[in-house]
Every structure is written in C-alpha cells, then in structure tokens.
C-alpha cells in the first residue's frame, strides 16, 4: 500500500500510528530499517498511512462504521480474492486510535507518477474484470454497497458548504442535475474508488489492488468511471483508453459492451462532477486558483450541462 507523501503532525494520530508500525515490525527491539523505508505516506481526512520497512499501517477515516469495515477487510483477505486485492497482514488487529480502526498491510511499490508511459492500464483492467467476475463470497459479514455513488454526492455537498460563491459552482451543480440517482441494482464486487494510485506490486512483483474503504457490491461500471471521465475530458489519450477497455473486455469484464457508454455514461458524468466539486472545495480552502486539470474538469461539467451527456470522442472503441 502506498500513497502520495505528505508531512503529518508527529504528535497526532500519525505519530501513534508510526509507533504501532514500528512495534509490529520490531516488537521491542531496535530498528535497522534502511533510510527512506520509514516514515509517513499520507495524512488526509480519509486515512493516515505510515510505512515501516516492509509494512504499512493505516488509521482509517474517523467515523468508519465497524460492521462494513470488518466485511471489507475480510473481503481483502478472502481466498476467492487472492491475486486481486493485496491482503492484510494476518494476525490480531491493532487497537483503534482515537476511535479510528487500524490495519496492517505489506508494503508494495506503487505506480511511478513520473513514468506515465509505464502505467499498468492493461493490468489494472484485468484486475477489475477479475474482481467483477468473482461472485460475492459467503461469510458472516454482510458486504455493504460500494461507496462510489455516495462519494460523488458527498463531494457535491462539500462544495456547497465550502465554495457556494465560487463562480464555477453553478456549472458543477448544473452538471450534477443531469446525473440521476444510481439504481443500485447490480450486485457485483466492486472496488469503489479505482484509479492508478490504488495499485501496488506484491512481493512477487504482480500488481494488486489496495484500499478497501469503498469496496462492496454494486454496479461495476463505476470502477471504470474515472478513466472514462478522463478520456471524455481529453485528459486520457484515446490509445490508452482503448488499451484499457480492450483488456477489460478480453478478461471478461461485465461493465463494457459493444457500446461502452451505454453503461459508463452515468458514472462518468458523476465522476466528472465529483472531481470538479472537490477541486472547487479544495482550491477555495487553500485560497488558490484552479490548476490546469481542474479547469479541464470544470469545462467538461459545462459541456455535460449543455448536452446532458459525457461526449464520447470518435476514437472510442
């Protein structure tokens, strides 16, 4: 598991989490881990992550519901999902920190953001197809709904609270009004928040999915929504989108037929709105201008509001 590095407060949850990780690796002994293999990886509202050698400790978001969390954690370690999700470290779970559940995971090298040409789009597509084709396993924990539709709605509400007067807020809300409620009728296993940052290599060097916080059952088209939205916005090259989609279909993925936009249109619109809404909320709080990618997503919201659909360029397979 890996995420973008930040600088969390060592006196807060991240400091306590670092001690949990150190103890899990060394017990009460000394640390001989190499420089660069110990330290924070992320400290965000939705999770705090630290690395210690070959292990990663994560404090999940405040307010995490214990029941769905336990079901998602069991899913990541279920033998039916071996080779899809990176499994948690076996054994007893650490005590919660400030009421936040704590989990331990093997460290895995992430996708290199400095080498976009080497991004594992085909491997990601095959993992998603395999996940979507796997029947939800039986077990004592009832799998919750995957959270992708809920996260889109939460992003819009966050924008409404933090950036109601932003000049682009009306554009984002107009695009949001074209997105009908998700019917929630397809009970496939879904990741719930797929992007390339949710991939790491395991100890054998194979790519695996990480981050179970949004996983559950639902419509698998939502797992393809982010790359679909980026393609429709012109941010993902047509040839990369074609490779991703072809690999997903070849692996038997159920979310893209001959015309993929029959299934992808609604979730791609929702993910466009979600990205734009978060951009307005964050840029307002940070008192900065929108960056180039954020501006593109706002412009795409304007096109959605005008046409009531995500335009699929002619190069779409």
C-alpha positions in Angstrom: 0.0 0.0 0.0 1.3 3.4 -0.9 0.1 6.9 -1.4 1.4 10.4 -2.0 3.8 11.6 0.7 2.7 14.4 3.0 4.0 15.8 6.3 1.7 14.8 9.1 1.9 16.1 12.7 4.2 13.7 14.6 2.3 14.4 17.8 -1.0 13.4 16.3 -2.5 10.1 15.1 0.3 9.7 12.6 2.9 9.6 15.4 0.9 7.0 17.3 0.5 5.1 14.1 4.2 5.2 13.5 4.8 3.6 16.9 2.2 0.9 16.0 4.0 0.1 12.8 7.4 0.0 14.5 6.2 -2.4 17.1 4.6 -4.6 14.5 7.9 -4.9 12.7 10.4 -5.0 15.6 8.5 -5.7 18.7 10.6 -4.0 21.4 13.8 -4.4 19.6 16.0 -1.9 17.7 15.3 -0.7 14.2 17.8 -1.3 11.4 15.5 -0.4 8.5 17.1 1.4 5.6 16.8 5.1 5.2 13.8 6.0 3.1 11.8 3.0 4.2 10.4 4.5 7.4 8.0 7.5 7.5 4.6 8.9 6.7 2.9 8.2 3.3 -0.3 10.1 3.7 -2.3 12.1 6.3 -5.7 13.0 4.9 -9.2 13.2 6.1 -10.0 9.8 4.8 -6.9 8.0 6.2 -3.5 8.3 7.8 -0.8 5.9 6.4 2.8 5.3 7.6 5.4 2.9 6.4 8.0 1.0 8.5 10.2 -1.2 6.4 8.2 -3.9 4.7 4.9 -3.0 6.5 2.3 -0.2 6.2 -0.1 0.8 9.0 -3.3 2.7 8.2 -5.6 4.5 10.5 -8.9 4.6 8.6 -11.2 7.6 8.5 -12.9 9.0 11.6 -16.4 7.7 11.9 -15.7 4.4 10.0 -18.6 2.0 10.6 -17.1 -1.1 12.3 -19.5 -3.6 10.6 -19.0 -2.6 7.0 -15.3 -2.1 7.7 -14.9 -5.6 9.1 -16.7 -7.0 6.0 -14.4 -5.1 3.6 -11.3 -6.2 5.5 -12.5 -9.8 5.3 -13.1 -9.4 1.6 -9.5 -8.3 1.0 -8.2 -11.4 2.7 -10.7 -13.9 1.3 -9.1 -16.7 -0.7 -11.5 -16.0 -3.6 -9.9 -12.6 -4.0 -6.3 -13.9 -3.9 -4.4 -12.3 -6.7 -6.8 -9.3 -6.9 -6.5 -7.4 -3.6 -3.3 -7.0 -1.6 -4.3 -9.0 1.6 -3.9 -7.5 5.1 -1.2 -8.8 7.4 -2.6 -11.8 9.2 -3.0 -11.8 12.9 -4.6 -9.7 15.6 -5.6 -6.2 14.6 -4.0 -3.2 16.5 -6.2 -1.2 18.8 -8.1 1.7 17.3 -6.5 5.2 17.5 -8.9 7.9 18.5 -11.7 5.6 17.6 -10.3 5.0 14.1 -9.7 1.4 13.1 -6.1 0.5 12.4 -5.0 -2.1 9.8 -1.6 -3.5 8.8 -0.5 -4.3 5.2 2.5 -5.4 3.3 4.4 -2.5 1.7 4.1 -2.6 -2.1 5.8 -0.3 -4.6 3.2 1.9 -6.3 2.8 3.1 -9.8 5.5 5.6 -10.7 3.8 9.0 -11.3 7.0 10.2 -13.1 6.7 7.5 -15.8 3.1 7.7 -17.2 4.1 5.7 -20.2 4.7 2.7 -18.0 1.3 2.9 -16.2 -0.2 -0.6 -15.9 -3.5 0.2 -17.6 -3.9 -3.3 -19.0 -3.0 -5.0 -15.7 -5.5 -2.7 -13.9 -8.2 -3.6 -16.4 -7.7 -7.3 -15.9 -7.7 -7.0 -12.1 -11.0 -5.1 -12.3 -12.5 -7.6 -14.7 -11.5 -10.5 -12.4 -12.9 -8.7 -9.4 -16.2 -8.0 -11.2 -16.4 -11.7 -12.3 -15.9 -13.0 -8.8 -19.2 -13.9 -7.0 -19.5 -12.2 -3.7 -18.2 -14.7 -1.2 -20.4 -16.2 1.5 -19.5 -15.3 5.1 -20.7 -14.0 8.4 -20.2 -10.4 7.4 -22.7 -8.9 5.0 -21.0 -7.0 2.3 -22.0 -3.3 2.1 -22.8 -1.3 -1.0 -19.7 0.1 -2.7 -19.4 3.8 -2.0 -18.7 5.3 -5.4 -22.2 6.9 -5.9 -22.2 8.1 -2.3 -18.8 9.7 -2.7 -19.9 11.7 -5.7 -22.9 13.1 -3.7 -20.6 13.9 -0.7 -18.2 15.8 -2.9 -21.1 18.0 -4.2 -22.2 18.6 -0.6 -18.7 19.5 0.4 -18.5 22.0 -2.5 -21.9 23.5 -1.4 -20.5 24.0 2.1 -17.1 25.4 1.3 -17.4 27.1 -2.0 -21.0 28.2 -2.5 -20.0 31.5 -4.0 -17.3 30.2 -6.4 -18.0 31.4 -10.0 -17.9 27.8 -11.3 -20.1 26.2 -8.6 -23.2 26.8 -10.7 -21.6 25.0 -13.6 -20.8 22.0 -11.5 -24.3 21.9 -10.0 -25.9 22.1 -13.4 -23.9 19.1 -14.5 -24.9 17.3 -11.3 -28.5 17.8 -12.1 -28.0 15.6 -15.2 -26.9 12.6 -13.0 -29.9 10.5 -11.9 -29.7 8.5 -8.7 -27.8 5.3 -9.1 -30.4 2.4 -9.1 -28.0 0.2 -7.1 -29.4 -3.0 -8.7 -26.2 -4.8 -9.9 -24.7 -6.9 -7.1 -21.1 -7.3 -8.4 -18.0 -7.0 -6.4 -16.6 -3.5 -6.9 -13.5 -1.6 -5.7 -15.5 1.6 -5.3 -12.6 4.1 -5.9 -10.4 2.9 -8.7 -7.5 5.0 -10.0 -3.9 4.1 -10.7 -3.0 5.2 -7.1 -4.8 2.1 -5.9 -2.3 -0.3 -7.4 0.9 -1.7 -5.9 3.2 -4.6 -6.6 3.2 -7.5 -4.2 6.3 -9.4 -3.1 6.3 -11.4 -6.4 6.1 -8.2 -8.4 2.5 -8.7 -9.5 0.1 -5.7 -9.5 -2.6 -5.8 -6.8 -5.5 -3.5 -5.8 -5.3 -1.7 -2.5 -7.7 0.4 -0.3 -10.8 -1.4 0.8 -12.6 1.6 2.3 -15.1 1.9 -0.5 -15.3 -1.7 -1.7 -18.6 -3.6 -1.7 -21.3 -4.7 -4.1 -22.8 -2.6 -6.8 -22.6 -1.6 -10.5 -19.1 -2.4 -11.8 -19.3 0.5 -14.4 -18.4 2.8 -11.5 -14.9 1.2 -11.3 -14.4 2.3 -15.0 -15.8 5.7 -14.4 -12.7 7.7 -13.6 -10.7 6.6 -16.7 -13.8 7.0 -18.8 -14.3 10.6 -17.5 -10.7 11.5 -18.1 -10.9 10.1 -21.6 -14.1 12.1 -22.3 -12.4 15.2 -20.9 -9.4 14.7 -23.2 -7.0 14.0 -20.3 -6.5 10.3 -21.1 -5.2 9.6 -24.6 -7.6 7.6 -26.9 -5.0 4.9 -27.4 -4.6 4.4 -23.6 -8.3 4.3 -23.1 -8.6 1.8 -26.0 -5.9 -0.4 -24.4 -7.7 -0.3 -21.0 -11.1 -1.0 -22.4 -9.8 -3.8 -24.7 -8.0 -5.5 -21.8 -11.1 -5.3 -19.6 -13.3 -6.8 -22.3 -10.8 -9.6 -23.1 -10.7 -10.5 -19.4 -14.5 -10.9 -19.4 -15.4 -7.7 -17.6 -19.2 -7.3 -17.4 -19.3 -3.4 -17.4 -18.5 -2.6 -21.1 -20.4 -3.9 -24.0 -20.1 -3.1 -27.7 -21.1 0.5 -26.9 -19.4 1.0 -23.5 -21.1 4.4 -23.0 -24.5 2.7 -22.5 -23.2 1.7 -19.1 -20.4 4.2 -18.5 -22.2 7.5 -19.3 -23.9 8.0 -15.9 -21.0 7.1 -13.7 -18.5 9.0 -15.9 -20.7 12.1 -15.6 -20.8 11.6 -11.8 -17.1 11.2 -11.5 -16.5 14.3 -13.6 -18.8 16.3 -11.2 -17.1 14.7 -8.2 -13.6 15.7 -9.4 -14.8 19.2 -10.2 -16.6 19.7 -7.0 -13.6 18.6 -4.9 -11.4 20.9 -7.0 -13.6 23.9 -6.1 -13.8 22.9 -2.4 -10.1 22.3 -2.0 -8.9 25.4 -4.0 -11.3 27.6 -2.1 -10.0 26.3 1.3 -6.4 26.6 0.1 -7.1 30.1 -1.4 -5.5 29.2 -4.8 -6.5 29.3 -8.4 -7.6 26.1 -10.2 -4.9 24.2 -11.9 -5.0 23.1 -15.5 -6.5 19.7 -14.9 -9.1 21.1 -12.5 -10.1 23.7 -15.1 -10.5 21.0 -17.7 -12.9 19.2 -15.4 -14.9 22.4 -14.8 -15.1 22.9 -18.6 -16.3 19.3 -19.0 -19.0 20.0 -16.5 -20.1 22.9 -18.7 -20.3 20.5 -21.7 -22.3 18.0 -19.6 -24.7 20.7 -18.6 -25.2 21.8 -22.2 -25.5 18.3 -23.7 -26.7 16.3 -20.7 -24.2 13.6 -21.5 -20.5 13.0 -21.4 -19.4 13.3 -25.1 -17.6 10.2 -26.3 -14.9 11.1 -28.8 -14.9 9.4 -32.1 -11.9 7.3 -31.2 -13.8 5.5 -28.5 -13.9 1.7 -29.3 
